[in-house]
């Protein structure tokens, strides 16, 4: 009725083709060729130390020049971009990896934020605003 064909025609050939072997081979190619060049970014960790927040981000295989911090509209934007060039006599390749994370800094003294990049770890210190300055008052309802 339908003219369907299979990839494996006989029982003998089906033993030769195993989908899981193909998946394992593809995973092995990724792990050995792609992953070492891309690296792995761990999530941003933010700790509340009472009077300040401390955010840390592990950035293996990166240098300080790959990291950019921008403060905009009560958001701290952390951008990481890594560019590599691979070339030989007949081949040129460019690779770029990019990651971006944001932090809401509405309760932080933004002019006192500072960052340190040491031993491939970015540490950002975010001093909290002094909350004792907030006064309480009763608002009349008309």
C-alpha positions as CSV (number, residue, x, y, z in Angstrom):
1,X,0.0,0.0,0.0
2,X,2.7,2.5,1.1
3,X,6.0,2.2,-0.5
4,X,8.1,2.3,2.7
5,X,11.7,1.2,2.9
6,X,13.7,0.5,6.0
7,X,17.3,1.4,6.7
8,X,18.1,-2.1,7.8
9,X,16.7,-4.8,5.5
10,X,17.7,-8.0,7.3
11,X,18.2,-9.4,10.8
12,X,21.9,-9.8,10.0
13,X,22.4,-6.1,9.2
14,X,20.3,-4.9,12.2
15,X,22.9,-6.3,14.6
16,X,25.6,-4.2,12.8
17,X,23.7,-0.9,13.3
18,X,23.1,0.1,16.9
19,X,21.7,3.5,17.5
20,X,23.2,3.7,21.0
21,X,26.7,3.2,19.6
22,X,26.1,6.2,17.3
23,X,24.9,8.3,20.2
24,X,28.0,7.3,22.3
25,X,30.3,8.1,19.4
26,X,28.7,11.6,19.0
27,X,29.0,12.3,22.7
28,X,32.6,11.2,22.7
29,X,33.3,13.6,19.8
30,X,31.7,16.5,21.7
31,X,33.5,15.8,24.9
32,X,36.9,15.4,23.3
33,X,36.8,18.2,20.7
34,X,34.2,20.9,21.6
35,X,33.9,21.0,25.4
36,X,37.6,21.7,26.2
37,X,37.5,24.8,24.0
38,X,34.1,26.1,25.2
39,X,34.7,25.5,28.9
40,X,31.9,25.4,31.3
41,X,30.4,28.3,33.2
42,X,29.0,27.7,36.6
43,X,26.0,29.7,37.8
44,X,26.4,33.0,39.6
45,X,26.4,32.5,43.4
46,X,25.1,35.4,45.5
47,X,25.5,35.4,49.3
48,X,23.8,37.8,51.7
49,X,26.4,38.8,54.3
50,X,24.1,41.2,56.2
51,X,25.5,44.6,55.2
52,X,26.4,43.5,51.7
53,X,25.9,40.9,48.9
54,X,28.8,39.1,47.5
55,X,28.4,37.5,44.1
56,X,31.0,35.0,42.8
57,X,31.3,33.5,39.3
58,X,33.9,30.9,38.4
59,X,35.2,31.6,34.9
60,X,37.8,28.9,33.9
61,X,40.0,29.5,30.9
62,X,39.1,33.2,30.8
63,X,41.0,36.4,31.5
64,X,39.8,39.8,32.9
65,X,39.5,41.3,29.5
66,X,36.7,38.8,28.6
67,X,34.5,40.1,31.4
68,X,32.4,43.3,31.2
69,X,30.2,44.8,34.0
70,X,27.6,47.4,33.2
71,X,25.2,49.2,35.6
72,X,22.0,50.2,33.9
73,X,18.5,51.0,35.3
74,X,19.1,49.2,38.7
75,X,20.5,46.2,36.8
76,X,24.1,45.0,37.0
77,X,24.8,43.2,33.7
78,X,27.6,40.7,33.6
79,X,28.8,39.9,30.1
80,X,31.4,37.3,29.2
81,X,32.7,37.0,25.7
82,X,35.5,34.7,24.7
83,X,36.9,34.8,21.1
84,X,39.4,32.3,19.8
85,X,41.0,32.0,16.4
86,X,42.2,28.7,14.9
87,X,44.2,28.8,11.7
88,X,46.7,27.0,9.7
89,X,47.9,27.2,6.0
90,X,44.5,26.3,4.5
91,X,42.0,26.9,7.2
92,X,40.8,29.7,9.4
93,X,38.1,29.5,12.1
94,X,36.7,31.9,14.6
95,X,34.8,30.9,17.6
96,X,33.0,33.1,20.1
97,X,31.2,32.2,23.3
98,X,28.9,34.6,25.1
99,X,27.1,34.5,28.5
100,X,25.1,37.2,30.1
101,X,23.6,37.5,33.6
102,X,21.8,40.3,35.4
103,X,21.3,41.2,39.0
104,X,18.7,43.6,40.4
105,X,20.6,46.1,42.5
106,X,17.7,48.4,43.6
107,X,18.7,47.9,47.3
108,X,22.4,48.4,46.7
109,X,24.7,51.5,47.0
110,X,25.5,51.4,43.3
111,X,28.4,53.9,43.5
112,X,30.1,51.5,46.0
113,X,30.0,48.4,43.9
114,X,33.4,46.9,43.2
115,X,34.7,43.8,41.5
116,X,37.9,41.7,41.6
117,X,39.0,39.1,39.1
118,X,41.5,36.8,40.7
119,X,42.5,33.2,39.9
120,X,39.7,32.9,37.3
121,X,37.0,33.9,39.9
122,X,35.0,37.1,39.5
123,X,33.9,38.5,42.9
124,X,31.5,41.4,43.0
125,X,30.8,43.2,46.3
126,X,27.5,45.0,46.5
127,X,27.1,47.1,49.6
128,X,23.4,47.3,50.7
129,X,21.7,50.7,51.2
130,X,21.3,51.8,54.7
131,X,17.7,50.7,55.5
132,X,17.6,52.7,58.8
133,X,17.1,55.9,56.8
134,X,13.6,54.8,55.7
135,X,11.2,56.7,57.9
136,X,7.7,55.6,58.7
137,X,4.7,57.9,58.4
138,X,1.0,57.6,58.3
139,X,-0.7,58.7,55.1
140,X,-4.1,60.4,55.4
141,X,-6.8,59.0,53.1
142,X,-9.2,61.7,51.6
